[in-house]
Amino acid sequence: MNQIEMEHVSCGYAEREVLKQVSLGIQAGTVLVLLGPNGSGKTTLLRSLFNLIALKEGKILVEGLAVDQLSRKQVAQRLALSPQMEEPHWPMTIEETVQLGRSSHRGWVQPFQADDADYVDTALRQTGLVELRQRKITEISGGEWRRTLIARALAQQTKVLCLDEPTTGLDLKYQVEILTLIRDLAHERDLTVILTLHDLNLASSFADQIVLLNQGRIEAAGTGQEVLTEDRISAVYQTTVKVLPHPEYQTPFVIPVL
């Protein structure tokens, strides 16, 4: 059974329909990357998984349960989200921020238990933040902040991890570090990881599966070789491209034709 099933999902905002008849199954241990031009529905798809948008049609199942029948707490115990736009405004430490990931299990008033501390310690170790745990989040780099958000999500101990543009604003070193971490955690912990990206070549290098969205519909889904073709990318992005084999890994390498 797939970890997540989307069946003929249509949804949007007020009268504007964004996703249109989207059907998708995602297996555990898979890194799935959502690609598509701005406005194609990537973030809306993530929001729909968390029941943050009412469905106009279709249904979404997580571990066989309909998301719209679950409470907020039940959703948070199954799916974790690292949003695109969250900024480190409060002078909390990295450790305090990661501890917030336990709120879906402990609530806001129940005392921290030994197992909660263990989950936080594990998340800090997995993201390489142990030495920085007492650093204020207002004083860390963009890469360290992104790792903190991932650690907070990992501390939730969910089976599904969703990340909206996790490489935004990061230099190449941190982009590779973050995506390598995500891929390793997915494969080692059998996590289902869904992330949105704009960089086609990073998606090609790190994704197990790619879903290409175009105007709210799935244009193509499959491996990088199956999805990232010259004709399809040129049509969806309205930009002429060449697709060549990566010199090291033979994955599709997309080059715009100037």
N, C-alpha and C positions, 0 to 999 in steps of 0.2 A: 504494500500500500504506500502511495506517495505521502510524504510529510505534509504537503500542501496541495490542495486541489482547487482550482478556480474553474467554474463551469458557467460559460456564457454570461460573464459579468459585464454589466453596463452600469456606469455611475458617473457622477460629475458634480458640479456646483450650481445650485439654483436651477436655472433652465438650460445651462450649458452642459451637454453630455461630453465627457472626456474619454472614458474607456467605452469601447463598443464591442460587445460580444467576445470578450477575451476568455479563452479557455486555456488552462495551463496546469500541468502536473509537475511537482518538484520532489525529487527523492532526497532522503537524508544523505549527508556526506557530500553534497553537491554545492559547488560555487556557481551560482547563476548570476550573470550580469545582464542588466537591462540597459539597452542602448536605444538611441533615437534622438532626433533633433529636439531642440527646445520646444516644449508644448506638446510633445508626442504622448505624454501620459505616464512617464516613468515614476515620478513622485506620487501621482495619484494612485498608481497601482500599489505602491508601498502603503499609502494611507488606507486604502481599502482593506488590506490585510489586517489592520488593527481596528477595523470597524469604526474608523474616524469619518467615513463617508457612507451615507446610506446607499445601499444598492438599489438601482432601479429595476434591474433584472439579474437573474442568476444567483449563484451561491458560492461561498468560500468555505472550505473545510480545512481545519488544522488538526492533524492527528484524528481525522474522522469526525470532528465536531464542528458544527456550524458557528462561525465567528460571531454572527449577529445574535446568537443565543447565549453567548458567554458574557460574564461581567467584565468590567475593566481589569479587576484583579486577576481573573482567570486568563484573560488575554495576555497580561503581563507575565504570567507564569509560563506561557508557552512561546511568546515572541518577544524579542528585545529589539529596540530601535536606536540607532545612532543617527540623529538628524543632521541635515546639512548646515542649518543656519545657527545652531546653538553656539553661543559665545561664552567664554569664561569671565563673567562679570563679578562674581562674588569671590572674596578672598578666602575660599576654602582650600584645604590641602588636597592633593591628588587622592590620598587615602580616603578622606571624608567624601569626596565626590564618588569614588568607586563604591563606598558603603551604601550610597543611595540605591544602588542596584538591588539591594536586599529588601527594599521597602515592599515589593510585591509579595514577599513571603512573610515579613515580620510586621507589616503595617508601619505607621509612623510613631506609635507610642510604645510598642512592646520592646523590651530590652534586647540588646544584641546578645546572641548566644555564641557558644564556641564554634558551632558549624558555620555560622555567618562569617566569623572572622577567618575561618579556613577558606571559605569561598572567595573572600576578598583577597587574602594572601595569594591564593592560586591565580586569580585574575591579574594581580599585580606582577606576579612572576611570569606569567604567560606573555604579558605585554612589555616586559623588560622595564618595569617601573618601580621595582623594589627599592632601589637606591634613591629614588626621587619621591617616595611616598609622602614625605613631610613638606615638599615644595608647594607653595601657593600656586593655584592654577592661573592666577593673574600674572605670574612671573615665569611661565614656561613657553616653550616654542610651539609653533603650529603643529609640528609632528608629535610632540609630547602631549598636546591637547587631544589630538585625534586618537592617540593610543589610550589616553585616559577615558575617552568616551567608549572605546571598544572594551576596555577593562570593566567599566560600569555595566555595559551590556552583558559581558561574560559572567559577572557576579550574579546576574539574575538566574543563572543556571537554566536557561531555556534551551530548547532544541532547535530554535530558529533564530537567526541573527540577521537583521535587516540594516543596511547602511546606505544612506543617501549621500552620494558624492563624497566618499571618505577621503579622497585625495585632493579635494578642492583647496587651492592655495598652497599646496606643498611642493617643494622642489623635488627633483627626480629621485634623490636618495630616499627621502621619506615616502614618496609614492611607492617605490619598490618595497621598502620595509613594511609598510602598512599592508599592501596586497599579499606579500609573502606570508606575513603573520596570519592574515585572514584565510588564505588557502591552506596553510599548515594546520590551523585549528579546525577547519572544516573536515579535513581528511583524517586527522588524528582523533578528533572527538565525535566524529559522525554528525557534525552540525549541518544543518541546512543554512546556507548563507546566500542572501539575495542582496545585491548592491547595484546602484546606478553609477554609470560612468559616462564621460564624454569622450575619453581617449580610446579610440578603436583598437589601437595597438596594445595598450595595456590590457584591454578586455580580451584580445586574442591570446595574449601571453598567459593570463591567469585564470580565465574562465573554463569551467568544465562544460557549461552550456551557456549559450547566448540567446536572448530574446530581443529581437529588433522591433521596436514599436514605431508606427508611423500613423499620425493623426488618430491615435487612440485604438488602433487595431494592431494585431501581431502580423508584421510583414513576413517574418521568418523566425524559426526557432530551431536550435540544434547546436552542433559544434561550430567552432570558428570557421573551419573549412566549409561547412555547409551554409553558413549565414553570410560571411563576409566575402561576397563576390563583387567584382567590378561593377556589373550592371546594376545590382541591387543597391549597393552603397551610393553609386552615382545618382540613381533615381531618388532614393529616400532623402539624401542630403543635398540634392540638387547641385552637386559639385563633381566634376569629372575626376576620377581617381584611377590609379593603377594598383593592383593587388599582386604582390610578389611573395615568394616564400621567404620567411625569415632566414637569414644566413646561418643562424645557429640552431634554431629549433624547428624550422620548416613550417611554422604556423603562418597564417596570412599576415602580411605586412602591408598596410594601406598607405599609399603615398598620393597626396593631391597633385593633380596636373595643373601647373601654374600657367 
